[in-house]
Amino acid sequence: MTSTLDRTAPRDLAAEVPARLSLTPKTALAGQLDGAWWPRSRDLEAELPPLVAALQEPWGRVTRVTVNPTRWPVVPRRVAVDGRVLHVGWFAEQDADKLILLAYAVGRWDLLVIPPETEPAAAARLMAAAAIPGSVLTAGVLMANETVIGRGIRDARRQEVTWESEGGARMSPFGNPTGRSTFPPPANGWR
């Protein structure tokens, strides 16, 4: 027997929960990004209404959104938001980790999209980095940097666990403890 689990957030719940968002403060410094958005699922139809509602006051009425389809399993052409229609487009050439928002006669904003499955600590780092005024780092560069940082943390933990499980002993090339200390012998000859 096969069962399928839907791990996306229910649409009713997504509409009630505010968007996880970090915006660049208003300054004269123009950067590559205007902030970051951390959706709870990969369901654009459920995730866009809370995002657009959160941006209504600081940015005005968002009318269009563009994404790269690589990160979204379904890209609807239109999404209902507060009794109106939000047009959604996709471009394969657009940075896969970026969402572009357009407001008629107001402007354009670029947000880093943090994958829903990202750990909270990593998401916090990304949200802070994307909201730095005047930053020249693109969405792709921020995500690549976080991948390296995250991998470095995991590698350090793995090395520490390995060290502890081996009792801190020096290993032979064959993976067996050599019975010798990892520290050099003291100069006075005492062991």
VEXLO-944370 format. One record per residue (C-alpha): residue in one letter; x, y, z. Coordinates in steps of 0.5 Angstrom, whole numbers. Each point is the difference from the previous one (the first is absolute). Example, Ala and Ser with C-alpha at 12.3 -4.5 7.8 and 13.67 -1.06 7.14 Angstrom:
residues 2
<site aa="A" X="25" Y="-9" Z="16"/>
<site aa="S" X="2" Y="7" Z="-2"/>
***
This chain:
residues 191
<site aa="M" X="0" Y="0" Z="0"/>
<site aa="T" X="3" Y="7" Z="-2"/>
<site aa="S" X="-2" Y="6" Z="4"/>
<site aa="T" X="1" Y="7" Z="-2"/>
<site aa="L" X="2" Y="6" Z="5"/>
<site aa="D" X="-1" Y="7" Z="-2"/>
<site aa="R" X="5" Y="4" Z="4"/>
<site aa="T" X="-2" Y="7" Z="-2"/>
<site aa="A" X="-4" Y="5" Z="4"/>
<site aa="P" X="-7" Y="-1" Z="0"/>
<site aa="R" X="-3" Y="7" Z="-4"/>
<site aa="D" X="-5" Y="2" Z="5"/>
<site aa="L" X="6" Y="0" Z="6"/>
<site aa="A" X="5" Y="3" Z="-5"/>
<site aa="A" X="-5" Y="6" Z="-1"/>
<site aa="E" X="-1" Y="1" Z="8"/>
<site aa="V" X="8" Y="0" Z="1"/>
<site aa="P" X="4" Y="6" Z="-2"/>
<site aa="A" X="5" Y="0" Z="-5"/>
<site aa="R" X="8" Y="-1" Z="3"/>
<site aa="L" X="3" Y="6" Z="-3"/>
<site aa="S" X="6" Y="4" Z="1"/>
<site aa="L" X="0" Y="7" Z="-4"/>
<site aa="T" X="6" Y="5" Z="-1"/>
<site aa="P" X="-1" Y="6" Z="4"/>
<site aa="K" X="-1" Y="6" Z="-5"/>
<site aa="T" X="6" Y="3" Z="-1"/>
<site aa="A" X="4" Y="4" Z="-6"/>
<site aa="L" X="4" Y="-7" Z="-1"/>
<site aa="A" X="-2" Y="-4" Z="-6"/>
<site aa="G" X="1" Y="-7" Z="1"/>
<site aa="Q" X="-1" Y="-7" Z="-4"/>
<site aa="L" X="-6" Y="-2" Z="4"/>
<site aa="D" X="-5" Y="4" Z="4"/>
<site aa="G" X="-1" Y="-6" Z="5"/>
<site aa="A" X="-1" Y="-7" Z="1"/>
<site aa="W" X="-7" Y="-4" Z="1"/>
<site aa="W" X="0" Y="-7" Z="3"/>
<site aa="P" X="-6" Y="-4" Z="-2"/>
<site aa="R" X="-3" Y="-6" Z="4"/>
<site aa="S" X="-1" Y="-4" Z="-6"/>
<site aa="R" X="1" Y="0" Z="-8"/>
<site aa="D" X="-7" Y="1" Z="-1"/>
<site aa="L" X="0" Y="7" Z="-4"/>
<site aa="E" X="-8" Y="1" Z="0"/>
<site aa="A" X="0" Y="-1" Z="8"/>
<site aa="E" X="6" Y="4" Z="1"/>
<site aa="L" X="0" Y="6" Z="-4"/>
<site aa="P" X="-7" Y="3" Z="3"/>
<site aa="P" X="4" Y="1" Z="7"/>
<site aa="L" X="6" Y="3" Z="-3"/>
<site aa="V" X="-4" Y="5" Z="-4"/>
<site aa="A" X="-4" Y="2" Z="6"/>
<site aa="A" X="6" Y="1" Z="4"/>
<site aa="L" X="3" Y="4" Z="-5"/>
<site aa="Q" X="-6" Y="5" Z="-1"/>
<site aa="E" X="1" Y="5" Z="5"/>
<site aa="P" X="8" Y="1" Z="-2"/>
<site aa="W" X="0" Y="-1" Z="-7"/>
<site aa="G" X="-7" Y="1" Z="-3"/>
<site aa="R" X="-5" Y="-5" Z="-4"/>
<site aa="V" X="5" Y="-5" Z="-3"/>
<site aa="T" X="-3" Y="-2" Z="-7"/>
<site aa="R" X="5" Y="-5" Z="-3"/>
<site aa="V" X="5" Y="-5" Z="3"/>
<site aa="T" X="5" Y="-4" Z="-4"/>
<site aa="V" X="4" Y="-6" Z="2"/>
<site aa="N" X="4" Y="-5" Z="-3"/>
<site aa="P" X="-4" Y="-7" Z="-1"/>
<site aa="T" X="6" Y="-4" Z="3"/>
<site aa="R" X="-2" Y="1" Z="7"/>
<site aa="W" X="-7" Y="0" Z="-1"/>
<site aa="P" X="-4" Y="-7" Z="-2"/>
<site aa="V" X="-6" Y="4" Z="-2"/>
<site aa="V" X="0" Y="7" Z="-3"/>
<site aa="P" X="-7" Y="3" Z="0"/>
<site aa="R" X="-1" Y="5" Z="-5"/>
<site aa="R" X="-5" Y="4" Z="4"/>
<site aa="V" X="-1" Y="0" Z="8"/>
<site aa="A" X="-6" Y="3" Z="4"/>
<site aa="V" X="2" Y="5" Z="5"/>
<site aa="D" X="-5" Y="4" Z="4"/>
<site aa="G" X="-5" Y="0" Z="-6"/>
<site aa="R" X="5" Y="2" Z="-5"/>
<site aa="V" X="4" Y="-4" Z="-5"/>
<site aa="L" X="8" Y="0" Z="1"/>
<site aa="H" X="3" Y="-2" Z="-7"/>
<site aa="V" X="6" Y="-5" Z="1"/>
<site aa="G" X="5" Y="-1" Z="-5"/>
<site aa="W" X="6" Y="-5" Z="-1"/>
<site aa="F" X="7" Y="1" Z="-3"/>
<site aa="A" X="5" Y="-5" Z="-1"/>
<site aa="E" X="5" Y="5" Z="0"/>
<site aa="Q" X="-1" Y="3" Z="6"/>
<site aa="D" X="4" Y="-2" Z="6"/>
<site aa="A" X="-3" Y="-6" Z="3"/>
<site aa="D" X="0" Y="3" Z="7"/>
<site aa="K" X="-3" Y="6" Z="-1"/>
<site aa="L" X="-7" Y="3" Z="0"/>
<site aa="I" X="-2" Y="6" Z="-4"/>
<site aa="L" X="-6" Y="5" Z="2"/>
<site aa="L" X="-3" Y="5" Z="-4"/>
<site aa="A" X="-5" Y="6" Z="2"/>
<site aa="Y" X="-3" Y="4" Z="-6"/>
<site aa="A" X="3" Y="7" Z="0"/>
<site aa="V" X="4" Y="-1" Z="6"/>
<site aa="G" X="6" Y="-5" Z="-1"/>
<site aa="R" X="3" Y="-7" Z="0"/>
<site aa="W" X="3" Y="-4" Z="6"/>
<site aa="D" X="5" Y="-6" Z="0"/>
<site aa="L" X="-1" Y="-5" Z="6"/>
<site aa="L" X="5" Y="-5" Z="2"/>
<site aa="V" X="-5" Y="-7" Z="0"/>
<site aa="I" X="3" Y="-4" Z="6"/>
<site aa="P" X="-3" Y="-7" Z="-1"/>
<site aa="P" X="-5" Y="-3" Z="5"/>
<site aa="E" X="4" Y="-5" Z="2"/>
<site aa="T" X="6" Y="4" Z="3"/>
<site aa="E" X="2" Y="-1" Z="7"/>
<site aa="P" X="-2" Y="7" Z="4"/>
<site aa="A" X="7" Y="2" Z="2"/>
<site aa="A" X="2" Y="0" Z="-8"/>
<site aa="A" X="-6" Y="3" Z="-2"/>
<site aa="A" X="1" Y="6" Z="6"/>
<site aa="R" X="7" Y="1" Z="-3"/>
<site aa="L" X="-3" Y="0" Z="-7"/>
<site aa="M" X="-5" Y="5" Z="2"/>
<site aa="A" X="5" Y="4" Z="3"/>
<site aa="A" X="5" Y="0" Z="-6"/>
<site aa="A" X="-6" Y="2" Z="-5"/>
<site aa="A" X="-2" Y="6" Z="4"/>
<site aa="I" X="7" Y="3" Z="0"/>
<site aa="P" X="-1" Y="7" Z="-3"/>
<site aa="G" X="4" Y="1" Z="-7"/>
<site aa="S" X="3" Y="-7" Z="0"/>
<site aa="V" X="3" Y="-3" Z="-6"/>
<site aa="L" X="-2" Y="-7" Z="1"/>
<site aa="T" X="-5" Y="-3" Z="-4"/>
<site aa="A" X="-5" Y="-6" Z="2"/>
<site aa="G" X="4" Y="-5" Z="-3"/>
<site aa="V" X="6" Y="2" Z="3"/>
<site aa="L" X="-3" Y="1" Z="7"/>
<site aa="M" X="-3" Y="-7" Z="-1"/>
<site aa="A" X="7" Y="-3" Z="-2"/>
<site aa="N" X="3" Y="3" Z="6"/>
<site aa="E" X="-5" Y="-3" Z="5"/>
<site aa="T" X="1" Y="-7" Z="-3"/>
<site aa="V" X="8" Y="1" Z="1"/>
<site aa="I" X="-1" Y="2" Z="7"/>
<site aa="G" X="-5" Y="-5" Z="2"/>
<site aa="R" X="4" Y="-5" Z="-3"/>
<site aa="G" X="6" Y="2" Z="4"/>
<site aa="I" X="-4" Y="0" Z="6"/>
<site aa="R" X="-2" Y="-7" Z="-1"/>
<site aa="D" X="7" Y="-2" Z="-2"/>
<site aa="A" X="2" Y="2" Z="6"/>
<site aa="R" X="-5" Y="-3" Z="4"/>
<site aa="R" X="2" Y="-7" Z="-3"/>
<site aa="Q" X="7" Y="1" Z="1"/>
<site aa="E" X="-1" Y="1" Z="7"/>
<site aa="V" X="-4" Y="-6" Z="1"/>
<site aa="T" X="5" Y="-4" Z="-4"/>
<site aa="W" X="5" Y="3" Z="5"/>
<site aa="E" X="-4" Y="-2" Z="6"/>
<site aa="S" X="-2" Y="-7" Z="-2"/>
<site aa="E" X="7" Y="-1" Z="-1"/>
<site aa="G" X="2" Y="2" Z="7"/>
<site aa="G" X="4" Y="5" Z="-3"/>
<site aa="A" X="5" Y="-5" Z="-2"/>
<site aa="R" X="5" Y="1" Z="-6"/>
<site aa="M" X="-2" Y="-5" Z="-6"/>
<site aa="S" X="4" Y="-5" Z="-4"/>
<site aa="P" X="-1" Y="1" Z="-8"/>
<site aa="F" X="-4" Y="-6" Z="1"/>
<site aa="G" X="-5" Y="3" Z="5"/>
<site aa="N" X="2" Y="-3" Z="6"/>
<site aa="P" X="2" Y="4" Z="6"/>
<site aa="T" X="8" Y="-1" Z="1"/>
<site aa="G" X="0" Y="1" Z="7"/>
<site aa="R" X="5" Y="6" Z="0"/>
<site aa="S" X="-2" Y="7" Z="3"/>
<site aa="T" X="-2" Y="5" Z="-5"/>
<site aa="F" X="4" Y="5" Z="3"/>
<site aa="P" X="8" Y="0" Z="-1"/>
<site aa="P" X="4" Y="-3" Z="6"/>
<site aa="P" X="2" Y="5" Z="5"/>
<site aa="A" X="7" Y="3" Z="0"/>
<site aa="N" X="2" Y="-3" Z="7"/>
<site aa="G" X="-1" Y="-7" Z="-2"/>
<site aa="W" X="-6" Y="-1" Z="5"/>
<site aa="R" X="-6" Y="-4" Z="-3"/>
***
